[in-house]
């Protein structure tokens, strides 16, 4: 039996991951206080959470604010223009999943 995915959950270069998976990981890291660097298409963004999600283009002048994670995921899809988003690194250097 094969696992069925929704139409908008196209796999990216890593086996078995989707844009929704990457967006969820970015949301979780940001909610845990990480500043997450994202590569969407050929631009780099920084994602943080205060009372809302803030997605800021690092080399440009665009800043997006979102209250809901699904709105952030939708914008990530639009900005990625069909290419898979990449979580480049947590900018704070603490890193998720690392042993303390």
Secondary structure, DSSP 8 states (H G I E B T S, - for coil): ------TT--B-SSTT-BHHHHHHHHHHHHHTT--EEEEETTEEEEEEESSSEEEEESSSS-EEEESSHHHHHHHHHHHHTTS--EEEEETTS--TT---
